[in-house]
Amino acid sequence: MNLRIKYRLYIHIDGKLIPEQYDRYEILNVREGIDPNDTKDYQELISKLSKSINRPLSEFEIKNYETM
């Protein structure tokens, strides 16, 4: 199953995390039946997104997701 994830990336400026002006999108292939509303599945989702965009968990925030 593919999920289209809308997220906001944060960048380091003078020791602070500042959000970028625009949202970004990523399409992830996830297992069938994943429920982003479930805590365990949500952790799996943000872990996959972190690996996909090569950023630590603290440098992005998921805004929205939809199945494709």
Backbone as CSV, one residue per row, in Angstrom:
resi,resn,N_x,N_y,N_z,CA_x,CA_y,CA_z,C_x,C_y,C_z
1,MET,0.847,-1.169,0.000,0.000,0.000,0.000,0.897,1.238,0.000
2,ASN,0.523,2.234,-0.762,1.276,3.484,-0.809,0.552,4.575,-0.024
3,LEU,1.315,5.348,0.726,0.791,6.504,1.441,1.483,7.755,0.932
4,ARG,0.704,8.778,0.686,1.262,10.090,0.332,1.288,10.894,1.626
5,ILE,2.485,11.278,2.048,2.654,11.944,3.336,3.075,13.393,3.113
6,LYS,2.348,14.284,3.743,2.671,15.711,3.728,3.384,16.013,5.041
7,TYR,4.578,16.615,4.960,5.338,16.889,6.175,6.039,18.232,6.089
8,ARG,6.413,18.757,7.221,7.153,20.018,7.308,8.541,19.703,7.848
9,LEU,9.549,20.137,7.117,10.932,19.915,7.508,11.422,21.085,8.348
10,TYR,12.207,20.793,9.366,12.801,21.820,10.222,14.303,21.840,9.970
11,ILE,14.883,23.036,9.898,16.319,23.162,9.651,16.987,23.862,10.830
12,HIS,18.262,23.548,11.041,19.028,24.155,12.127,19.551,25.520,11.704
13,ILE,19.194,26.556,12.462,19.715,27.900,12.242,20.090,28.467,13.606
14,ASP,21.358,28.765,13.795,21.852,29.314,15.060,21.426,28.482,16.263
15,GLY,21.500,27.170,16.140,21.177,26.286,17.249,19.691,26.077,17.497
16,LYS,18.836,26.606,16.644,17.393,26.449,16.788,16.852,25.684,15.588
17,LEU,15.746,24.983,15.801,15.057,24.320,14.708,13.975,25.253,14.183
18,ILE,14.116,25.671,12.932,13.189,26.604,12.296,12.442,25.851,11.189
19,PRO,11.092,25.928,11.158,10.355,25.226,10.098,10.561,25.895,8.736
20,GLU,10.630,25.063,7.698,10.691,25.608,6.349,9.363,26.270,6.019
21,GLN,9.376,27.134,5.023,8.178,27.892,4.670,7.103,27.012,4.037
22,TYR,7.513,25.993,3.287,6.562,25.170,2.550,6.592,23.727,3.028
23,ASP,5.463,23.032,2.852,5.386,21.610,3.161,6.014,20.804,2.031
24,ARG,6.414,19.596,2.361,6.967,18.664,1.377,6.078,17.429,1.333
25,TYR,6.238,16.649,0.266,5.459,15.429,0.100,6.397,14.269,-0.177
26,GLU,6.014,13.104,0.311,6.786,11.882,0.093,5.786,10.744,-0.079
27,ILE,6.078,9.841,-0.994,5.244,8.653,-1.170,6.013,7.465,-0.609
28,LEU,5.395,6.785,0.354,6.024,5.635,0.998,5.216,4.376,0.719
29,ASN,5.928,3.290,0.471,5.294,1.985,0.339,5.308,1.353,1.728
30,VAL,4.131,1.162,2.301,3.998,0.608,3.649,3.200,-0.679,3.592
31,ARG,3.223,-1.434,4.670,2.515,-2.719,4.703,1.001,-2.496,4.660
32,GLU,0.309,-3.473,4.132,-1.162,-3.418,4.071,-1.731,-3.377,5.485
33,GLY,-2.764,-2.604,5.664,-3.444,-2.574,6.950,-2.813,-1.685,8.000
34,ILE,-1.814,-0.890,7.622,-1.193,0.004,8.613,-2.215,1.079,9.005
35,ASP,-2.285,1.364,10.287,-3.218,2.360,10.805,-2.421,3.485,11.457
36,PRO,-2.231,4.619,10.767,-1.446,5.719,11.325,-2.026,6.297,12.623
37,ASN,-3.295,5.993,12.924,-3.888,6.456,14.172,-3.472,5.600,15.365
38,ASP,-2.931,4.414,15.096,-2.427,3.537,16.142,-0.997,3.957,16.485
39,THR,-0.678,4.040,17.763,0.636,4.540,18.199,1.795,3.728,17.628
40,LYS,1.699,2.415,17.682,2.779,1.557,17.182,2.963,1.725,15.672
41,ASP,1.851,1.745,14.934,1.926,1.926,13.483,2.443,3.321,13.119
42,TYR,2.065,4.330,13.898,2.536,5.692,13.652,4.055,5.769,13.841
43,GLN,4.572,5.091,14.863,6.014,5.063,15.084,6.727,4.397,13.899
44,GLU,6.135,3.329,13.371,6.694,2.660,12.199,6.689,3.606,10.993
45,LEU,5.613,4.368,10.840,5.471,5.300,9.727,6.512,6.417,9.794
46,ILE,6.683,7.038,10.956,7.661,8.124,11.049,9.092,7.598,10.942
47,SER,9.315,6.370,11.379,10.635,5.757,11.220,10.953,5.539,9.738
48,LYS,9.969,5.046,8.970,10.164,4.856,7.524,10.395,6.190,6.818
49,LEU,9.629,7.208,7.201,9.795,8.532,6.597,11.171,9.094,6.923
50,SER,11.620,8.915,8.156,12.939,9.390,8.574,14.046,8.761,7.725
51,LYS,13.935,7.463,7.479,14.926,6.772,6.652,14.839,7.224,5.197
52,SER,13.630,7.440,4.718,13.418,7.833,3.330,13.990,9.219,3.020
53,ILE,13.799,10.170,3.927,14.288,11.534,3.694,15.647,11.779,4.321
54,ASN,16.176,10.753,5.007,17.509,10.811,5.619,17.628,11.970,6.619
55,ARG,16.638,12.087,7.490,16.614,13.118,8.533,16.237,12.476,9.865
56,PRO,16.754,13.005,10.973,16.339,12.486,12.286,14.871,12.815,12.575
57,LEU,14.281,12.066,13.481,12.856,12.234,13.806,12.528,13.636,14.302
58,SER,13.475,14.304,14.914,13.219,15.633,15.483,13.190,16.738,14.425
59,GLU,13.559,16.430,13.180,13.671,17.469,12.154,12.504,17.506,11.173
60,PHE,11.408,16.816,11.470,10.228,16.919,10.618,8.969,16.645,11.429
61,GLU,7.851,17.086,10.867,6.551,16.892,11.492,5.569,16.470,10.408
62,ILE,4.875,15.360,10.629,3.880,14.897,9.667,2.636,15.755,9.799
63,LYS,2.182,16.295,8.684,1.000,17.152,8.662,-0.252,16.366,8.271
64,ASN,-0.104,15.471,7.269,-1.257,14.782,6.723,-0.779,13.550,5.969
65,TYR,-1.675,12.608,5.734,-1.355,11.426,4.934,-2.630,10.947,4.263
66,GLU,-2.472,10.310,3.115,-3.615,9.743,2.407,-3.153,8.526,1.628
67,THR,-4.046,7.561,1.455,-3.702,6.361,0.681,-3.784,6.677,-0.794
68,MET,-3.024,5.949,-1.549,-3.007,6.145,-3.001,-3.405,4.847,-3.681
